[in-house]
Each structure stands twice: as C-alpha cells, then as structure tokens.
C-alpha cells in the first residue's frame, strides 16, 4: 500500500465517522444545532477551500489540484 492510498483510506474513514456521528447526534443525542446550520457550514467550508485553491493555483501558474480525473471536482481534494 502506498502512502497516498493509506492517506486516502484514513481520510475516508474519518469523513465517514464524522458523518455518522453528526447524524447520530442530530437524531439520537439531541444536538441543539439545526441541520440547516450544519449544512450551511459545510457548504461554506467547501466554497472557501475551492476558492483558495483556485487563487493559489492562479498565483503559481498551475492547474488547481481538484481538477483532474473523471469528475469536475475531485472528491479526494475535498476529504481533508
């Protein structure tokens, strides 16, 4: 297993665990944060991350790292 595969596997497990814990928190544990607030926070974080990557890639004259592969935005880029 390469270090990149190990890193991707760890990020995938972490993202899955956070998602499951968040859903359980809202459904069972009674988190007081609204679901809409959680979604808005996640979408805002993704937009900021993509925007900063575009600005960084533009300033360094390179292609943004989320472009590539078969999808428009690479899921591996958004996992961290």
PDB file of N, CA, C and O in Angstrom, chain B, residues numbered from 101:
ATOM      1  N   UNK B 101       0.851  -1.178   0.000  1.00  0.00           N
ATOM      2  CA  UNK B 101       0.000   0.000   0.000  1.00  0.00           C
ATOM      3  C   UNK B 101       0.898   1.243   0.000  1.00  0.00           C
ATOM      4  O   UNK B 101       1.832   1.357   0.794  1.00  0.00           O
ATOM      5  N   UNK B 102       0.595   2.149  -0.893  1.00  0.00           N
ATOM      6  CA  UNK B 102       1.390   3.373  -0.982  1.00  0.00           C
ATOM      7  C   UNK B 102       0.945   4.363   0.090  1.00  0.00           C
ATOM      8  O   UNK B 102      -0.164   4.251   0.612  1.00  0.00           O
ATOM      9  N   UNK B 103       1.793   5.322   0.422  1.00  0.00           N
ATOM     10  CA  UNK B 103       1.396   6.335   1.411  1.00  0.00           C
ATOM     11  C   UNK B 103       0.144   7.116   0.979  1.00  0.00           C
ATOM     12  O   UNK B 103      -0.678   7.487   1.818  1.00  0.00           O
ATOM     13  N   UNK B 104       0.004   7.362  -0.321  1.00  0.00           N
ATOM     14  CA  UNK B 104      -1.182   8.081  -0.818  1.00  0.00           C
ATOM     15  C   UNK B 104      -2.449   7.264  -0.597  1.00  0.00           C
ATOM     16  O   UNK B 104      -3.481   7.821  -0.224  1.00  0.00           O
ATOM     17  N   UNK B 105      -2.388   5.957  -0.820  1.00  0.00           N
ATOM     18  CA  UNK B 105      -3.541   5.089  -0.583  1.00  0.00           C
ATOM     19  C   UNK B 105      -3.877   5.028   0.899  1.00  0.00           C
ATOM     20  O   UNK B 105      -5.050   5.041   1.269  1.00  0.00           O
ATOM     21  N   UNK B 106      -2.858   4.963   1.750  1.00  0.00           N
ATOM     22  CA  UNK B 106      -3.080   4.935   3.193  1.00  0.00           C
ATOM     23  C   UNK B 106      -3.719   6.241   3.661  1.00  0.00           C
ATOM     24  O   UNK B 106      -4.629   6.232   4.490  1.00  0.00           O
ATOM     25  N   UNK B 107      -3.238   7.357   3.129  1.00  0.00           N
ATOM     26  CA  UNK B 107      -3.780   8.665   3.495  1.00  0.00           C
ATOM     27  C   UNK B 107      -5.229   8.777   3.048  1.00  0.00           C
ATOM     28  O   UNK B 107      -6.077   9.247   3.807  1.00  0.00           O
ATOM     29  N   UNK B 108      -5.524   8.346   1.817  1.00  0.00           N
ATOM     30  CA  UNK B 108      -6.893   8.414   1.306  1.00  0.00           C
ATOM     31  C   UNK B 108      -7.820   7.512   2.113  1.00  0.00           C
ATOM     32  O   UNK B 108      -8.960   7.886   2.392  1.00  0.00           O
ATOM     33  N   UNK B 109      -7.344   6.335   2.486  1.00  0.00           N
ATOM     34  CA  UNK B 109      -8.154   5.434   3.308  1.00  0.00           C
ATOM     35  C   UNK B 109      -8.453   6.028   4.669  1.00  0.00           C
ATOM     36  O   UNK B 109      -9.575   5.923   5.163  1.00  0.00           O
ATOM     37  N   UNK B 110      -7.449   6.656   5.283  1.00  0.00           N
ATOM     38  CA  UNK B 110      -7.648   7.280   6.595  1.00  0.00           C
ATOM     39  C   UNK B 110      -8.618   8.456   6.500  1.00  0.00           C
ATOM     40  O   UNK B 110      -9.482   8.622   7.361  1.00  0.00           O
ATOM     41  N   UNK B 111      -8.476   9.274   5.453  1.00  0.00           N
ATOM     42  CA  UNK B 111      -9.385  10.405   5.284  1.00  0.00           C
ATOM     43  C   UNK B 111     -10.808   9.931   5.036  1.00  0.00           C
ATOM     44  O   UNK B 111     -11.757  10.535   5.536  1.00  0.00           O
ATOM     45  N   UNK B 112     -10.967   8.863   4.275  1.00  0.00           N
ATOM     46  CA  UNK B 112     -12.302   8.325   4.007  1.00  0.00           C
ATOM     47  C   UNK B 112     -12.937   7.801   5.287  1.00  0.00           C
ATOM     48  O   UNK B 112     -14.111   8.064   5.546  1.00  0.00           O
ATOM     49  N   UNK B 113     -12.179   7.068   6.088  1.00  0.00           N
ATOM     50  CA  UNK B 113     -12.718   6.561   7.355  1.00  0.00           C
ATOM     51  C   UNK B 113     -13.085   7.703   8.302  1.00  0.00           C
ATOM     52  O   UNK B 113     -14.109   7.647   8.984  1.00  0.00           O
ATOM     53  N   UNK B 114     -12.243   8.740   8.341  1.00  0.00           N
ATOM     54  CA  UNK B 114     -12.519   9.875   9.208  1.00  0.00           C
ATOM     55  C   UNK B 114     -13.775  10.611   8.751  1.00  0.00           C
ATOM     56  O   UNK B 114     -14.620  10.958   9.577  1.00  0.00           O
ATOM     57  N   UNK B 115     -13.909  10.852   7.452  1.00  0.00           N
ATOM     58  CA  UNK B 115     -15.092  11.538   6.932  1.00  0.00           C
ATOM     59  C   UNK B 115     -16.355  10.727   7.206  1.00  0.00           C
ATOM     60  O   UNK B 115     -17.395  11.291   7.547  1.00  0.00           O
ATOM     61  N   UNK B 116     -16.268   9.416   7.058  1.00  0.00           N
ATOM     62  CA  UNK B 116     -17.420   8.551   7.340  1.00  0.00           C
ATOM     63  C   UNK B 116     -17.781   8.604   8.818  1.00  0.00           C
ATOM     64  O   UNK B 116     -18.958   8.708   9.163  1.00  0.00           O
ATOM     65  N   UNK B 117     -16.790   8.534   9.686  1.00  0.00           N
ATOM     66  CA  UNK B 117     -17.051   8.572  11.127  1.00  0.00           C
ATOM     67  C   UNK B 117     -17.666   9.902  11.551  1.00  0.00           C
ATOM     68  O   UNK B 117     -18.603   9.922  12.349  1.00  0.00           O
ATOM     69  N   UNK B 118     -17.158  10.998  11.035  1.00  0.00           N
ATOM     70  CA  UNK B 118     -17.704  12.311  11.381  1.00  0.00           C
ATOM     71  C   UNK B 118     -19.145  12.436  10.903  1.00  0.00           C
ATOM     72  O   UNK B 118     -19.991  12.981  11.612  1.00  0.00           O
ATOM     73  N   UNK B 119     -19.426  11.931   9.698  1.00  0.00           N
ATOM     74  CA  UNK B 119     -20.782  11.991   9.166  1.00  0.00           C
ATOM     75  C   UNK B 119     -21.741  11.160  10.014  1.00  0.00           C
ATOM     76  O   UNK B 119     -22.830  11.619  10.359  1.00  0.00           O
ATOM     77  N   UNK B 120     -21.334   9.943  10.345  1.00  0.00           N
ATOM     78  CA  UNK B 120     -22.195   9.073  11.167  1.00  0.00           C
ATOM     79  C   UNK B 120     -22.427   9.689  12.544  1.00  0.00           C
ATOM     80  O   UNK B 120     -23.555   9.699  13.037  1.00  0.00           O
ATOM     81  N   UNK B 121     -21.371  10.201  13.162  1.00  0.00           N
ATOM     82  CA  UNK B 121     -21.530  10.818  14.483  1.00  0.00           C
ATOM     83  C   UNK B 121     -22.410  12.065  14.428  1.00  0.00           C
ATOM     84  O   UNK B 121     -23.176  12.322  15.357  1.00  0.00           O
ATOM     85  N   UNK B 122     -22.310  12.829  13.365  1.00  0.00           N
ATOM     86  CA  UNK B 122     -23.136  14.019  13.224  1.00  0.00           C
ATOM     87  C   UNK B 122     -24.609  13.642  13.060  1.00  0.00           C
ATOM     88  O   UNK B 122     -25.482  14.247  13.681  1.00  0.00           O
ATOM     89  N   UNK B 123     -24.877  12.644  12.224  1.00  0.00           N
ATOM     90  CA  UNK B 123     -26.261  12.198  12.028  1.00  0.00           C
ATOM     91  C   UNK B 123     -26.817  11.628  13.326  1.00  0.00           C
ATOM     92  O   UNK B 123     -27.945  11.944  13.703  1.00  0.00           O
ATOM     93  N   UNK B 124     -26.045  10.794  14.013  1.00  0.00           N
ATOM     94  CA  UNK B 124     -26.498  10.255  15.300  1.00  0.00           C
ATOM     95  C   UNK B 124     -26.710  11.364  16.323  1.00  0.00           C
ATOM     96  O   UNK B 124     -27.655  11.308  17.111  1.00  0.00           O
ATOM     97  N   UNK B 125     -25.857  12.350  16.318  1.00  0.00           N
ATOM     98  CA  UNK B 125     -26.009  13.464  17.248  1.00  0.00           C
ATOM     99  C   UNK B 125     -27.297  14.219  17.037  1.00  0.00           C
ATOM    100  O   UNK B 125     -27.961  14.609  17.997  1.00  0.00           O
ATOM    101  N   UNK B 126     -27.657  14.427  15.774  1.00  0.00           N
ATOM    102  CA  UNK B 126     -28.903  15.131  15.493  1.00  0.00           C
ATOM    103  C   UNK B 126     -30.132  14.271  15.792  1.00  0.00           C
ATOM    104  O   UNK B 126     -31.133  14.771  16.306  1.00  0.00           O
ATOM    105  N   UNK B 127     -30.054  12.967  15.466  1.00  0.00           N
ATOM    106  CA  UNK B 127     -31.221  12.102  15.615  1.00  0.00           C
ATOM    107  C   UNK B 127     -31.384  11.550  17.027  1.00  0.00           C
ATOM    108  O   UNK B 127     -32.508  11.453  17.520  1.00  0.00           O
ATOM    109  N   UNK B 128     -30.293  11.190  17.682  1.00  0.00           N
ATOM    110  CA  UNK B 128     -30.382  10.470  18.956  1.00  0.00           C
ATOM    111  C   UNK B 128     -29.919  11.314  20.137  1.00  0.00           C
ATOM    112  O   UNK B 128     -30.581  11.349  21.174  1.00  0.00           O
ATOM    113  N   UNK B 129     -28.802  11.984  19.987  1.00  0.00           N
ATOM    114  CA  UNK B 129     -28.191  12.666  21.120  1.00  0.00           C
ATOM    115  C   UNK B 129     -28.731  14.070  21.361  1.00  0.00           C
ATOM    116  O   UNK B 129     -28.424  14.677  22.387  1.00  0.00           O
ATOM    117  N   UNK B 130     -29.513  14.586  20.452  1.00  0.00           N
ATOM    118  CA  UNK B 130     -30.151  15.882  20.661  1.00  0.00           C
ATOM    119  C   UNK B 130     -29.233  17.075  20.505  1.00  0.00           C
ATOM    120  O   UNK B 130     -29.298  18.014  21.298  1.00  0.00           O
ATOM    121  N   UNK B 131     -28.374  17.052  19.488  1.00  0.00           N
ATOM    122  CA  UNK B 131     -27.565  18.244  19.217  1.00  0.00           C
ATOM    123  C   UNK B 131     -28.494  19.433  19.034  1.00  0.00           C
ATOM    124  O   UNK B 131     -29.531  19.314  18.382  1.00  0.00           O
ATOM    125  N   UNK B 132     -28.138  20.565  19.597  1.00  0.00           N
ATOM    126  CA  UNK B 132     -29.009  21.729  19.533  1.00  0.00           C
ATOM    127  C   UNK B 132     -28.756  22.602  18.314  1.00  0.00           C
ATOM    128  O   UNK B 132     -29.433  23.614  18.133  1.00  0.00           O
ATOM    129  N   UNK B 133     -27.813  22.239  17.490  1.00  0.00           N
ATOM    130  CA  UNK B 133     -27.535  22.973  16.261  1.00  0.00           C
ATOM    131  C   UNK B 133     -28.507  22.467  15.199  1.00  0.00           C
ATOM    132  O   UNK B 133     -28.707  21.260  15.061  1.00  0.00           O
ATOM    133  N   UNK B 134     -29.108  23.385  14.452  1.00  0.00           N
ATOM    134  CA  UNK B 134     -30.056  22.957  13.427  1.00  0.00           C
ATOM    135  C   UNK B 134     -29.319  22.272  12.282  1.00  0.00           C
ATOM    136  O   UNK B 134     -28.133  22.515  12.056  1.00  0.00           O
ATOM    137  N   UNK B 135     -30.028  21.425  11.573  1.00  0.00           N
ATOM    138  CA  UNK B 135     -29.451  20.719  10.437  1.00  0.00           C
ATOM    139  C   UNK B 135     -29.065  21.725   9.357  1.00  0.00           C
ATOM    140  O   UNK B 135     -28.032  21.566   8.707  1.00  0.00           O
ATOM    141  N   UNK B 136     -29.877  22.752   9.159  1.00  0.00           N
ATOM    142  CA  UNK B 136     -29.566  23.771   8.161  1.00  0.00           C
ATOM    143  C   UNK B 136     -28.249  24.471   8.481  1.00  0.00           C
ATOM    144  O   UNK B 136     -27.456  24.747   7.580  1.00  0.00           O
ATOM    145  N   UNK B 137     -28.018  24.754   9.744  1.00  0.00           N
ATOM    146  CA  UNK B 137     -26.772  25.406  10.152  1.00  0.00           C
ATOM    147  C   UNK B 137     -25.570  24.511   9.847  1.00  0.00           C
ATOM    148  O   UNK B 137     -24.532  25.008   9.409  1.00  0.00           O
ATOM    149  N   UNK B 138     -25.691  23.224  10.066  1.00  0.00           N
ATOM    150  CA  UNK B 138     -24.620  22.280   9.771  1.00  0.00           C
ATOM    151  C   UNK B 138     -24.339  22.236   8.271  1.00  0.00           C
ATOM    152  O   UNK B 138     -23.181  22.240   7.853  1.00  0.00           O
ATOM    153  N   UNK B 139     -25.394  22.195   7.469  1.00  0.00           N
ATOM    154  CA  UNK B 139     -25.233  22.149   6.007  1.00  0.00           C
ATOM    155  C   UNK B 139     -24.606  23.440   5.497  1.00  0.00           C
ATOM    156  O   UNK B 139     -23.713  23.401   4.651  1.00  0.00           O
ATOM    157  N   UNK B 140     -25.064  24.588   6.004  1.00  0.00           N
ATOM    158  CA  UNK B 140     -24.510  25.874   5.573  1.00  0.00           C
ATOM    159  C   UNK B 140     -23.026  25.955   5.930  1.00  0.00           C
ATOM    160  O   UNK B 140     -22.230  26.453   5.133  1.00  0.00           O
ATOM    161  N   UNK B 141     -22.650  25.483   7.092  1.00  0.00           N
ATOM    162  CA  UNK B 141     -21.234  25.495   7.490  1.00  0.00           C
ATOM    163  C   UNK B 141     -20.392  24.623   6.561  1.00  0.00           C
ATOM    164  O   UNK B 141     -19.305  25.029   6.150  1.00  0.00           O
ATOM    165  N   UNK B 142     -20.881  23.440   6.230  1.00  0.00           N
ATOM    166  CA  UNK B 142     -20.129  22.542   5.357  1.00  0.00           C
ATOM    167  C   UNK B 142     -19.998  23.117   3.949  1.00  0.00           C
ATOM    168  O   UNK B 142     -18.922  23.070   3.352  1.00  0.00           O
ATOM    169  N   UNK B 143     -21.092  23.660   3.421  1.00  0.00           N
ATOM    170  CA  UNK B 143     -21.049  24.241   2.073  1.00  0.00           C
ATOM    171  C   UNK B 143     -20.122  25.455   2.045  1.00  0.00           C
ATOM    172  O   UNK B 143     -19.367  25.636   1.090  1.00  0.00           O
ATOM    173  N   UNK B 144     -20.176  26.274   3.072  1.00  0.00           N
ATOM    174  CA  UNK B 144     -19.287  27.437   3.147  1.00  0.00           C
ATOM    175  C   UNK B 144     -17.824  27.005   3.176  1.00  0.00           C
ATOM    176  O   UNK B 144     -16.987  27.603   2.499  1.00  0.00           O
ATOM    177  N   UNK B 145     -17.515  25.978   3.950  1.00  0.00           N
ATOM    178  CA  UNK B 145     -16.136  25.487   4.019  1.00  0.00           C
ATOM    179  C   UNK B 145     -15.667  24.971   2.669  1.00  0.00           C
ATOM    180  O   UNK B 145     -14.529  25.227   2.276  1.00  0.00           O
ATOM    181  N   UNK B 146     -16.524  24.245   1.947  1.00  0.00           N
ATOM    182  CA  UNK B 146     -16.154  23.746   0.623  1.00  0.00           C
ATOM    183  C   UNK B 146     -15.925  24.891  -0.353  1.00  0.00           C
ATOM    184  O   UNK B 146     -14.964  24.865  -1.122  1.00  0.00           O
ATOM    185  N   UNK B 147     -16.796  25.897  -0.331  1.00  0.00           N
ATOM    186  CA  UNK B 147     -16.644  27.041  -1.239  1.00  0.00           C
ATOM    187  C   UNK B 147     -15.346  27.789  -0.952  1.00  0.00           C
ATOM    188  O   UNK B 147     -14.626  28.158  -1.880  1.00  0.00           O
ATOM    189  N   UNK B 148     -15.043  28.015   0.317  1.00  0.00           N
ATOM    190  CA  UNK B 148     -13.807  28.717   0.676  1.00  0.00           C
ATOM    191  C   UNK B 148     -12.585  27.899   0.260  1.00  0.00           C
ATOM    192  O   UNK B 148     -11.625  28.456  -0.272  1.00  0.00           O
ATOM    193  N   UNK B 149     -12.607  26.596   0.492  1.00  0.00           N
ATOM    194  CA  UNK B 149     -11.474  25.747   0.124  1.00  0.00           C
ATOM    195  C   UNK B 149     -11.240  25.754  -1.380  1.00  0.00           C
ATOM    196  O   UNK B 149     -10.098  25.871  -1.826  1.00  0.00           O
ATOM    197  N   UNK B 150     -12.294  25.632  -2.160  1.00  0.00           N
ATOM    198  CA  UNK B 150     -12.164  25.642  -3.621  1.00  0.00           C
ATOM    199  C   UNK B 150     -11.687  27.008  -4.104  1.00  0.00           C
ATOM    200  O   UNK B 150     -10.829  27.088  -4.983  1.00  0.00           O
ATOM    201  N   UNK B 151     -12.231  28.077  -3.541  1.00  0.00           N
ATOM    202  CA  UNK B 151     -11.814  29.428  -3.936  1.00  0.00           C
ATOM    203  C   UNK B 151     -10.341  29.662  -3.630  1.00  0.00           C
ATOM    204  O   UNK B 151      -9.611  30.188  -4.470  1.00  0.00           O
ATOM    205  N   UNK B 152      -9.899  29.280  -2.445  1.00  0.00           N
ATOM    206  CA  UNK B 152      -8.490  29.472  -2.089  1.00  0.00           C
ATOM    207  C   UNK B 152      -7.566  28.630  -2.964  1.00  0.00           C
ATOM    208  O   UNK B 152      -6.465  29.070  -3.296  1.00  0.00           O
ATOM    209  N   UNK B 153      -7.996  27.430  -3.339  1.00  0.00           N
ATOM    210  CA  UNK B 153      -7.188  26.609  -4.230  1.00  0.00           C
ATOM    211  C   UNK B 153      -7.095  27.241  -5.616  1.00  0.00           C
ATOM    212  O   UNK B 153      -6.035  27.205  -6.241  1.00  0.00           O
ATOM    213  N   UNK B 154      -8.184  27.816  -6.098  1.00  0.00           N
ATOM    214  CA  UNK B 154      -8.160  28.493  -7.403  1.00  0.00           C
ATOM    215  C   UNK B 154      -7.209  29.691  -7.356  1.00  0.00           C
ATOM    216  O   UNK B 154      -6.410  29.887  -8.272  1.00  0.00           O
ATOM    217  N   UNK B 155      -7.294  30.485  -6.298  1.00  0.00           N
ATOM    218  CA  UNK B 155      -6.408  31.649  -6.169  1.00  0.00           C
ATOM    219  C   UNK B 155      -4.949  31.203  -6.056  1.00  0.00           C
ATOM    220  O   UNK B 155      -4.075  31.794  -6.691  1.00  0.00           O
ATOM    221  N   UNK B 156      -4.680  30.181  -5.267  1.00  0.00           N
ATOM    222  CA  UNK B 156      -3.315  29.678  -5.123  1.00  0.00           C
ATOM    223  C   UNK B 156      -2.770  29.123  -6.421  1.00  0.00           C
ATOM    224  O   UNK B 156      -1.611  29.358  -6.764  1.00  0.00           O
ATOM    225  N   UNK B 157      -3.608  28.380  -7.151  1.00  0.00           N
ATOM    226  CA  UNK B 157      -3.165  27.822  -8.424  1.00  0.00           C
ATOM    227  C   UNK B 157      -2.922  28.932  -9.444  1.00  0.00           C
ATOM    228  O   UNK B 157      -1.969  28.862 -10.220  1.00  0.00           O
ATOM    229  N   UNK B 158      -3.758  29.935  -9.448  1.00  0.00           N
ATOM    230  CA  UNK B 158      -3.576  31.065 -10.359  1.00  0.00           C
ATOM    231  C   UNK B 158      -2.278  31.800 -10.058  1.00  0.00           C
ATOM    232  O   UNK B 158      -1.543  32.168 -10.974  1.00  0.00           O
ATOM    233  N   UNK B 159      -1.992  32.015  -8.772  1.00  0.00           N
ATOM    234  CA  UNK B 159      -0.780  32.756  -8.415  1.00  0.00           C
ATOM    235  C   UNK B 159       0.496  31.966  -8.703  1.00  0.00           C
ATOM    236  O   UNK B 159       1.559  32.556  -8.897  1.00  0.00           O
ATOM    237  N   UNK B 160       0.396  30.636  -8.733  1.00  0.00           N
ATOM    238  CA  UNK B 160       1.563  29.788  -9.005  1.00  0.00           C
ATOM    239  C   UNK B 160       1.586  29.260 -10.440  1.00  0.00           C
ATOM    240  O   UNK B 160       2.434  28.439 -10.789  1.00  0.00           O
ATOM    241  N   UNK B 161       0.660  29.728 -11.261  1.00  0.00           N
ATOM    242  CA  UNK B 161       0.558  29.302 -12.669  1.00  0.00           C
ATOM    243  C   UNK B 161       0.504  27.785 -12.807  1.00  0.00           C
ATOM    244  O   UNK B 161       1.286  27.192 -13.550  1.00  0.00           O
ATOM    245  N   UNK B 162      -0.409  27.173 -12.099  1.00  0.00           N
ATOM    246  CA  UNK B 162      -0.590  25.720 -12.206  1.00  0.00           C
ATOM    247  C   UNK B 162      -2.084  25.409 -12.241  1.00  0.00           C
ATOM    248  O   UNK B 162      -2.918  26.278 -11.989  1.00  0.00           O
ATOM    249  N   UNK B 163      -2.400  24.178 -12.553  1.00  0.00           N
ATOM    250  CA  UNK B 163      -3.796  23.741 -12.584  1.00  0.00           C
ATOM    251  C   UNK B 163      -4.257  23.472 -11.145  1.00  0.00           C
ATOM    252  O   UNK B 163      -3.499  22.900 -10.362  1.00  0.00           O
ATOM    253  N   UNK B 164      -5.490  23.875 -10.778  1.00  0.00           N
ATOM    254  CA  UNK B 164      -5.981  23.569  -9.431  1.00  0.00           C
ATOM    255  C   UNK B 164      -5.952  22.061  -9.172  1.00  0.00           C
ATOM    256  O   UNK B 164      -6.245  21.265 -10.064  1.00  0.00           O
ATOM    257  N   UNK B 165      -5.604  21.688  -7.970  1.00  0.00           N
ATOM    258  CA  UNK B 165      -5.421  20.262  -7.677  1.00  0.00           C
ATOM    259  C   UNK B 165      -6.731  19.486  -7.656  1.00  0.00           C
ATOM    260  O   UNK B 165      -6.705  18.257  -7.733  1.00  0.00           O
ATOM    261  N   UNK B 166      -7.865  20.154  -7.557  1.00  0.00           N
ATOM    262  CA  UNK B 166      -9.126  19.423  -7.565  1.00  0.00           C
ATOM    263  C   UNK B 166      -9.581  19.092  -8.980  1.00  0.00           C
ATOM    264  O   UNK B 166     -10.490  18.281  -9.158  1.00  0.00           O
ATOM    265  N   UNK B 167      -8.970  19.701  -9.984  1.00  0.00           N
ATOM    266  CA  UNK B 167      -9.286  19.354 -11.364  1.00  0.00           C
ATOM    267  C   UNK B 167      -8.448  18.164 -11.768  1.00  0.00           C
ATOM    268  O   UNK B 167      -7.253  18.101 -11.483  1.00  0.00           O
ATOM    269  N   UNK B 168      -9.066  17.254 -12.412  1.00  0.00           N
ATOM    270  CA  UNK B 168      -8.354  16.048 -12.819  1.00  0.00           C
ATOM    271  C   UNK B 168      -9.211  14.839 -12.549  1.00  0.00           C
ATOM    272  O   UNK B 168     -10.085  14.857 -11.682  1.00  0.00           O
ATOM    273  N   UNK B 169      -8.963  13.827 -13.272  1.00  0.00           N
ATOM    274  CA  UNK B 169      -9.782  12.639 -13.130  1.00  0.00           C
ATOM    275  C   UNK B 169     -11.055  12.768 -13.950  1.00  0.00           C
ATOM    276  O   UNK B 169     -11.153  13.609 -14.844  1.00  0.00           O
ATOM    277  N   UNK B 170     -12.008  11.942 -13.640  1.00  0.00           N
ATOM    278  CA  UNK B 170     -13.234  11.909 -14.419  1.00  0.00           C
ATOM    279  C   UNK B 170     -14.292  12.878 -13.916  1.00  0.00           C
ATOM    280  O   UNK B 170     -15.229  13.202 -14.645  1.00  0.00           O
ATOM    281  N   UNK B 171     -14.158  13.340 -12.694  1.00  0.00           N
ATOM    282  CA  UNK B 171     -15.155  14.235 -12.120  1.00  0.00           C
ATOM    283  C   UNK B 171     -14.702  15.674 -12.238  1.00  0.00           C
ATOM    284  O   UNK B 171     -13.511  15.958 -12.369  1.00  0.00           O
ATOM    285  N   UNK B 172     -15.672  16.587 -12.191  1.00  0.00           N
ATOM    286  CA  UNK B 172     -15.334  18.009 -12.269  1.00  0.00           C
ATOM    287  C   UNK B 172     -14.530  18.416 -11.043  1.00  0.00           C
ATOM    288  O   UNK B 172     -13.482  19.047 -11.178  1.00  0.00           O
ATOM    289  N   UNK B 173     -14.998  18.068  -9.854  1.00  0.00           N
ATOM    290  CA  UNK B 173     -14.272  18.330  -8.624  1.00  0.00           C
ATOM    291  C   UNK B 173     -13.921  16.992  -7.993  1.00  0.00           C
ATOM    292  O   UNK B 173     -14.798  16.181  -7.697  1.00  0.00           O
ATOM    293  N   UNK B 174     -12.658  16.779  -7.796  1.00  0.00           N
ATOM    294  CA  UNK B 174     -12.159  15.519  -7.262  1.00  0.00           C
ATOM    295  C   UNK B 174     -12.537  15.381  -5.794  1.00  0.00           C
ATOM    296  O   UNK B 174     -12.245  16.271  -4.995  1.00  0.00           O
ATOM    297  N   UNK B 175     -13.176  14.287  -5.435  1.00  0.00           N
ATOM    298  CA  UNK B 175     -13.606  14.080  -4.053  1.00  0.00           C
ATOM    299  C   UNK B 175     -12.416  13.967  -3.117  1.00  0.00           C
ATOM    300  O   UNK B 175     -12.505  14.369  -1.957  1.00  0.00           O
ATOM    301  N   UNK B 176     -11.303  13.427  -3.598  1.00  0.00           N
ATOM    302  CA  UNK B 176     -10.105  13.317  -2.759  1.00  0.00           C
ATOM    303  C   UNK B 176      -9.628  14.693  -2.288  1.00  0.00           C
ATOM    304  O   UNK B 176      -9.070  14.816  -1.198  1.00  0.00           O
ATOM    305  N   UNK B 177      -9.843  15.716  -3.097  1.00  0.00           N
ATOM    306  CA  UNK B 177      -9.444  17.069  -2.717  1.00  0.00           C
ATOM    307  C   UNK B 177     -10.294  17.585  -1.546  1.00  0.00           C
ATOM    308  O   UNK B 177      -9.793  18.297  -0.676  1.00  0.00           O
ATOM    309  N   UNK B 178     -11.575  17.222  -1.532  1.00  0.00           N
ATOM    310  CA  UNK B 178     -12.489  17.753  -0.520  1.00  0.00           C
ATOM    311  C   UNK B 178     -12.501  16.973   0.784  1.00  0.00           C
ATOM    312  O   UNK B 178     -13.056  17.452   1.773  1.00  0.00           O
ATOM    313  N   UNK B 179     -11.911  15.792   0.817  1.00  0.00           N
ATOM    314  CA  UNK B 179     -11.947  14.994   2.044  1.00  0.00           C
ATOM    315  C   UNK B 179     -11.275  15.666   3.240  1.00  0.00           C
ATOM    316  O   UNK B 179     -11.858  15.645   4.323  1.00  0.00           O
ATOM    317  N   UNK B 180     -10.098  16.254   3.114  1.00  0.00           N
ATOM    318  CA  UNK B 180      -9.496  16.868   4.292  1.00  0.00           C
ATOM    319  C   UNK B 180     -10.336  18.022   4.805  1.00  0.00           C
ATOM    320  O   UNK B 180      -9.976  18.656   5.796  1.00  0.00           O
TER     321      UNK B 180
END
